[in-house]
Amino acid sequence: MLCFEVTKEEKKLYLLGTAHYVNFSFLPQGLLSLIFSSQIYVTENIDFSKPITREEMARYGFIKEDDNLSIDNLTPEEQAFLRKTITPFLVLRKSEVKIEDLSIKGLFHIFEQAQSMEGIDWGLSKLFQQAEKSIEGLETRAELAPHFEEISFDQLQVQIQHSIECTKGKAFYDQVKALYYLKGLFSTEDLTELYEGRISEELTTRNNAWLPKLLRYLDNSSEAILCGVGVFHLVGENGLVNLLLEKGCTLRFISLDGEFSPFTKENLPTLIKAATETEEINCIIEAVNIIYGADEGERVAKQISEAFAVGKTFMEIKSDIKLPIKDSVGDDHSLSCIASREEDSSKIAYTVPELPSSGSTSEATLTGTVVNPDEDS
């Protein structure tokens, strides 16, 4: 987790790197007093709770044309999942647009926004609303609109299927995501988004637009301010942390337990912590410990270690481990953990089925497929 105290000429605000898909409930206790003491919350988009009109959606390309693909082209499972996710969001936003009216682009981007309703940003906004405290923003929807990228039908399906898979073991996935966030870890996919292509350009453009607004909030307010933006916006040469330092602000890093320590340009490289193979495994094991208990976590740790030990012997191997585990109420589940190693890189993936496995399960099995490096693929 990345959180900072930002000071300039005796004015102060707190800058929190949020995670749009990590639940607000995972925020550490050490941070809560800081949050509750703040009187103003500055979020990314000031229009987060405003109704979305059909005219506005049409300007963004969210309304389908007569001959365009729509939700009707998805599988029944995908349609049901989209309706369950998007419909409450549209109702909350008091939109007269129905899900059948949305284009593929509209479905994708509204689906993303709807999924963030359980995230830290949304939770903080609702908390400040309920406390009748002030909420400000760094941009409007209209200012964000140019960053709504065009989306293919295949991209939408991939996103939906990934989300469906995650919901099958939601407690486990949520815990792993939260551990990554709290430990400040960035996956390979995260780092690719940070440094390459459209996402990198978008972050830079938005950060440069936000900086003068953030400084005005800092200069003009006499009350405690908390600013929450996606954690990607904080890191890197064009991240808000570096930009604020360049503007003469003094920063202190705030740890999970609420301890403050000085932060300078020399500390910038420490913000981007690439998740190593060991850290990925530890997050999975810790999540199993929390959700299923320490005994199961110990057994999973042993099996994953064996999988990687075998994998490191060869140039490429994929080991599929199926582990019987019990949840907190004693129901059986099967954790499928796929560990793969290709040359110098290692990856680990995991799935938790939605339904308990039928019948009793025996000892965990370890299977591997070795690819001979001398053979042409």
Beta strands, then each sheet from edge to edge (+ up, - down):
strand 1: 3-8
strand 2: 11-18
strand 3: 40-45
strand 4: 134-139
strand 5: 185-186
strand 6: 225-230
strand 7: 250-254
strand 8: 260-263
strand 9: 273-274
strand 10: 316-326
strand 11: 332-342
strand 12: 345-351
strand 13: 365-370
sheet 1: 4+ 3+ 6+ 2+ 1- 7+ 8-
sheet 2: 5+ 9+
sheet 3: 12+ 11- 10+ 13-
end
